[in-house]
Amino acid sequence: MQERFELVTRIPDGKADLSAFSPAEAGKARAFHAGFSQYTQTPLTSLPGLAKAVGVAAIQVKDESCRFGLNAFKVLGGSYALGRYIAKTLGEDIEHLPANRILSEEVREKLGQLTFVTATDGNHGRGVAWTANQLGQKSVVYMPKGSARERLNNIRAEGADASITDMNYDDAVRLADKHAREYGWVMVQDTAWEGYTDIPLWIMQGYTTMGAEMAAQLEQAPTHIFLQAGVGSMAGAMAGFFTALYGENKPKIVVVEPNKADCLFRTAKADDGTLHNVTGDMDTIMAGLACGEPCSIGWEVLKACADGFLTVPESAAADGMRILAAPCRGDAPIVSGESGAAAFGAAMNLLLDPNLADMKERLGLDENSRLLFISTEGDTDRENYRRVVWGGAYAGGLR
């Protein structure tokens, strides 16, 4: 496969119902998460030196490496989905069942023993395992082939029965679903399909806690939001939230994927009303984005809200990791992993590479632009992080 930058721009159709991602719903998610004793708002870091260097008005990065001590944002979705599932099982409203009450002995006795199962490249599974462990419940986690041993060990440390399969991500999802049906487990996945929509939607709503926090942290509205995507659940949740928040004045929203797993880009490019999958191994360094089948709920939101879909080479993520680790003098460094830095690295290439000037112009990036990013993970695979940042692996992008 030829590695490349390619952009599809489109006019959002605005047809999706965004009520599930409204500021009010995001407030419910944030209130639930605040019930965990580990909850703190993650920082929104401004990089004024870098903004000046690349010719834009502002750059801000939400640093999710600080989330619940788990080094990634994914726990927001998994924990909220488990909370919503338990609330529904008990016949209660999530507003009256914050995390600290769900953790009570009273609720555990009512629930009995549950087993939650999921497939993951690492961060989502760790979040599900952590939440299940907090609740005194069991978890089973399947990982695709090629998953980092460090990520597997981190999931097992949360008490999960976790293993690396010989399958790609999407087949691991199918295995988890098969075992959920066979053994009466609860499937917790951010990929939706016919008959399985509640939990994926709850996961997406859990991610809006980040949106609620950023809305309070931002002094000025961004003009552009760059969002990396795997199945599209996080990107869809953030696109839905910020569109609901700003309405007609919403920022331009750009979705970024690796060349080797760009199912949303392919779907947007085809524009034929069909979801387009990517098959095969999808051996990208952006492990958290190595998903070949779009989440149907996420796509419906992105179709309504996103202005651009960008497919990028491996070097884009590596560039983002290195720039965040060593920004301009006076700016605070951010440790961002391969998936966490993907959208940031893509934007830096658009701003600095003359060969990509047309894409920069098509997205309206100029000296007045205020850019917002989410670094969705820290160094969740420390060996690979050091290989990229210290050793210069995956060069070929910015020089």
Helices and strands as residue ranges (DSSP letters): E 6-9, G 19-21, H 23-33, E 44-46, H 48-54, E 58-63, G 64-69, H 75-90, G 94-96, H 99-102, H 105-111, E 115-119, H 123-134, E 138-143, H 149-156, E 161-164, H 169-183, E 186-187, H 198-217, E 224-228, H 233-246, G 247-249, E 252-258, G 259-261, H 263-270, G 287-289, H 296-305, E 308-312, H 314-325, H 342-352, G 354-356, H 357-362, E 370-375, H 382-389
